[in-house]
């Protein structure tokens, strides 16, 4: 039964491939024989639909387009990965209790003590990570579109080598989508995922990177050849009327039977680039701040966070269950070192104060700059009898929730701008910003600027 | 050595280096996943990984392809200027914005977002509708201009009509 049905299929496929190849001969040269071979193999008992090459008809798919999209991602994704890893380093995970994702110690080779200079370091890092992520999404989708026929190539496995390579591609495709989905949901506080964002986003990134490095290593020469197969300048000048399919390639990217084009390659690249600019432009204002925040229509702390006396907030006092009694006259800050001191807010106000303009930046990408006034942490350490603390454990009166305690490094405590802030922009801290007192650490991630602080423990060198 | 290399190539289908590189990648990924297993989160992790692939390749892609094909089917067959790209761009941009920001636009994360930020999600839907409306309006304007230009070009010499583009071309 099978033997009978296979034969005519192969013959017809060869005929189709030959006639297609003959038509394309002047374009393709020696690629033709490969196309015939590919078509003949593919004809063996293919299921219908997307498993047949004739199903894929877009005239724009081809090695050049895939290579261009690949090149853009090859430039952008490493920046995304590096800013992501730097974001991890910024939590100073080697300090006690700071590591949100314990385990896999060999993957922590890049750690270093996070600096406090320049103060905008974390702000820029996160702004780039989130905004670039949004900007790359259209290119990721376009790249996946350009290679989608390969998912259905038949037979699905030709050799052990190809089977393993397809498995590594599952890491690349699954990884990039997983990272984008978790990141995009997280910045909107949409915690529907059944895992910790930190764990999943970090280790998902490693799975993706492992697959991507192999993918790039295997495909880089093909990408270079693909880029050389057409002239970008000429493509950008070619209107729809003059748009032709790419030359057949041995990878099965170009359609076997391309339909007439409805858009030029230039048009497609412009649309993808336009979508990228649109997503980034409607969000980046939440990272730049100032008047640009009004332009951030689609960003969690953009236009919505603009208004008289409004500043973006990460965790409200109500959500943290901070009561009026907690912040009333009974409030005491307990500072411990060689000795323990208990201070009222009044006493804190009477200590030497320092004012600094410092940014506050969230892992979610938004940030703002404000004028903070308070007691330098070094001053509080001195009160506790320690001149050069190696670290400080800052605790919030918030009873539950992540980041209610944070360990600061020696460098962070020593920076004269690091303070226990009491005032924001010349007025008492608003409740949502940590009244009665909060820490402000230059260049530290937002959640390491603990709000509603009631205990600081300085550790001296042993 | 040469014989071994050739034997591997014959059985495996690529050079031994290909095999080693892939095994190294799997080892790295496995090592990373081990930390997820240790955190007792691997089930959800694996599920979402698979759902990400299925959701894109077998859901999102077929949906937008079918939407595009149906739109082309129901559009006028021989317009002076094909209208499809004047629909694709605003519709595609609007759907992309919705796909990225749906938790805020549809208010799905209203509770957690409200608790975190002290802000409401109500305005996002109106913004999305407004941006979508503006994009379609701009597109319509661009189409009107293109139509006018094409009409000016096409009308005077009657013999030019035969060179009119194919439907959807």
HADDOCK unambig.tbl for C-alpha pairs under 7 A between the chains (distance, minus, plus):
assign (segid A and resid 103 and name CA) (segid B and resid 35 and name CA) 5.29 0.50 0.50
assign (segid A and resid 104 and name CA) (segid B and resid 31 and name CA) 6.83 0.50 0.50
assign (segid A and resid 104 and name CA) (segid B and resid 32 and name CA) 6.29 0.50 0.50
assign (segid A and resid 104 and name CA) (segid B and resid 35 and name CA) 5.64 0.50 0.50
assign (segid A and resid 159 and name CA) (segid B and resid 12 and name CA) 6.26 0.50 0.50
assign (segid A and resid 159 and name CA) (segid B and resid 13 and name CA) 5.55 0.50 0.50
assign (segid A and resid 160 and name CA) (segid B and resid 12 and name CA) 5.16 0.50 0.50
assign (segid A and resid 160 and name CA) (segid B and resid 13 and name CA) 6.47 0.50 0.50
assign (segid A and resid 161 and name CA) (segid B and resid 12 and name CA) 5.42 0.50 0.50
assign (segid A and resid 161 and name CA) (segid B and resid 13 and name CA) 5.33 0.50 0.50
assign (segid A and resid 161 and name CA) (segid B and resid 14 and name CA) 5.90 0.50 0.50
assign (segid A and resid 161 and name CA) (segid B and resid 19 and name CA) 6.95 0.50 0.50
assign (segid A and resid 173 and name CA) (segid B and resid 53 and name CA) 6.66 0.50 0.50
assign (segid A and resid 174 and name CA) (segid B and resid 49 and name CA) 5.48 0.50 0.50
assign (segid A and resid 174 and name CA) (segid B and resid 50 and name CA) 6.74 0.50 0.50
assign (segid A and resid 174 and name CA) (segid B and resid 52 and name CA) 5.84 0.50 0.50
assign (segid A and resid 174 and name CA) (segid B and resid 53 and name CA) 5.15 0.50 0.50
assign (segid A and resid 175 and name CA) (segid B and resid 49 and name CA) 6.97 0.50 0.50
assign (segid A and resid 177 and name CA) (segid B and resid 52 and name CA) 5.70 0.50 0.50
assign (segid A and resid 178 and name CA) (segid B and resid 48 and name CA) 6.99 0.50 0.50
assign (segid A and resid 178 and name CA) (segid B and resid 49 and name CA) 5.79 0.50 0.50
assign (segid A and resid 178 and name CA) (segid B and resid 52 and name CA) 5.81 0.50 0.50
assign (segid A and resid 184 and name CA) (segid B and resid 100 and name CA) 6.69 0.50 0.50
assign (segid A and resid 188 and name CA) (segid B and resid 103 and name CA) 6.70 0.50 0.50
assign (segid A and resid 188 and name CA) (segid B and resid 104 and name CA) 6.70 0.50 0.50
assign (segid A and resid 188 and name CA) (segid B and resid 109 and name CA) 6.94 0.50 0.50
assign (segid A and resid 188 and name CA) (segid B and resid 113 and name CA) 6.61 0.50 0.50
assign (segid A and resid 189 and name CA) (segid B and resid 109 and name CA) 6.27 0.50 0.50
assign (segid A and resid 189 and name CA) (segid B and resid 112 and name CA) 5.86 0.50 0.50
assign (segid A and resid 189 and name CA) (segid B and resid 113 and name CA) 5.28 0.50 0.50
assign (segid A and resid 190 and name CA) (segid B and resid 103 and name CA) 6.43 0.50 0.50
assign (segid A and resid 190 and name CA) (segid B and resid 109 and name CA) 4.90 0.50 0.50
assign (segid A and resid 190 and name CA) (segid B and resid 112 and name CA) 6.94 0.50 0.50
assign (segid A and resid 194 and name CA) (segid B and resid 44 and name CA) 5.27 0.50 0.50
assign (segid A and resid 195 and name CA) (segid B and resid 41 and name CA) 5.62 0.50 0.50
assign (segid A and resid 195 and name CA) (segid B and resid 44 and name CA) 6.23 0.50 0.50
assign (segid A and resid 195 and name CA) (segid B and resid 45 and name CA) 6.82 0.50 0.50
assign (segid A and resid 199 and name CA) (segid B and resid 36 and name CA) 6.69 0.50 0.50
assign (segid A and resid 200 and name CA) (segid B and resid 45 and name CA) 6.63 0.50 0.50
assign (segid A and resid 203 and name CA) (segid B and resid 32 and name CA) 5.44 0.50 0.50
assign (segid A and resid 203 and name CA) (segid B and resid 33 and name CA) 6.46 0.50 0.50
assign (segid A and resid 206 and name CA) (segid B and resid 29 and name CA) 6.27 0.50 0.50
assign (segid A and resid 206 and name CA) (segid B and resid 32 and name CA) 6.27 0.50 0.50
assign (segid A and resid 207 and name CA) (segid B and resid 29 and name CA) 4.49 0.50 0.50
assign (segid A and resid 207 and name CA) (segid B and resid 32 and name CA) 6.78 0.50 0.50
assign (segid A and resid 210 and name CA) (segid B and resid 25 and name CA) 4.91 0.50 0.50
assign (segid A and resid 210 and name CA) (segid B and resid 28 and name CA) 6.26 0.50 0.50
assign (segid A and resid 210 and name CA) (segid B and resid 29 and name CA) 5.95 0.50 0.50
assign (segid A and resid 211 and name CA) (segid B and resid 25 and name CA) 6.26 0.50 0.50
assign (segid A and resid 214 and name CA) (segid B and resid 21 and name CA) 6.90 0.50 0.50
assign (segid A and resid 214 and name CA) (segid B and resid 22 and name CA) 6.67 0.50 0.50
assign (segid A and resid 214 and name CA) (segid B and resid 25 and name CA) 6.86 0.50 0.50
assign (segid A and resid 260 and name CA) (segid B and resid 169 and name CA) 5.80 0.50 0.50
assign (segid A and resid 261 and name CA) (segid B and resid 169 and name CA) 5.34 0.50 0.50
assign (segid A and resid 262 and name CA) (segid B and resid 168 and name CA) 5.32 0.50 0.50
assign (segid A and resid 262 and name CA) (segid B and resid 169 and name CA) 4.56 0.50 0.50
assign (segid A and resid 271 and name CA) (segid B and resid 89 and name CA) 6.73 0.50 0.50
assign (segid A and resid 275 and name CA) (segid B and resid 93 and name CA) 5.98 0.50 0.50
assign (segid A and resid 297 and name CA) (segid B and resid 127 and name CA) 6.92 0.50 0.50
assign (segid A and resid 312 and name CA) (segid B and resid 117 and name CA) 6.81 0.50 0.50
assign (segid A and resid 313 and name CA) (segid B and resid 116 and name CA) 6.87 0.50 0.50
assign (segid A and resid 313 and name CA) (segid B and resid 117 and name CA) 4.89 0.50 0.50
assign (segid A and resid 314 and name CA) (segid B and resid 116 and name CA) 5.12 0.50 0.50
assign (segid A and resid 314 and name CA) (segid B and resid 117 and name CA) 5.33 0.50 0.50
assign (segid A and resid 315 and name CA) (segid B and resid 115 and name CA) 6.68 0.50 0.50
assign (segid A and resid 315 and name CA) (segid B and resid 116 and name CA) 4.12 0.50 0.50
assign (segid A and resid 315 and name CA) (segid B and resid 117 and name CA) 6.01 0.50 0.50
assign (segid A and resid 316 and name CA) (segid B and resid 115 and name CA) 6.10 0.50 0.50
assign (segid A and resid 316 and name CA) (segid B and resid 116 and name CA) 5.53 0.50 0.50
assign (segid A and resid 316 and name CA) (segid B and resid 117 and name CA) 6.32 0.50 0.50
assign (segid A and resid 316 and name CA) (segid B and resid 118 and name CA) 6.21 0.50 0.50
assign (segid A and resid 319 and name CA) (segid B and resid 115 and name CA) 5.34 0.50 0.50
assign (segid A and resid 319 and name CA) (segid B and resid 116 and name CA) 6.90 0.50 0.50
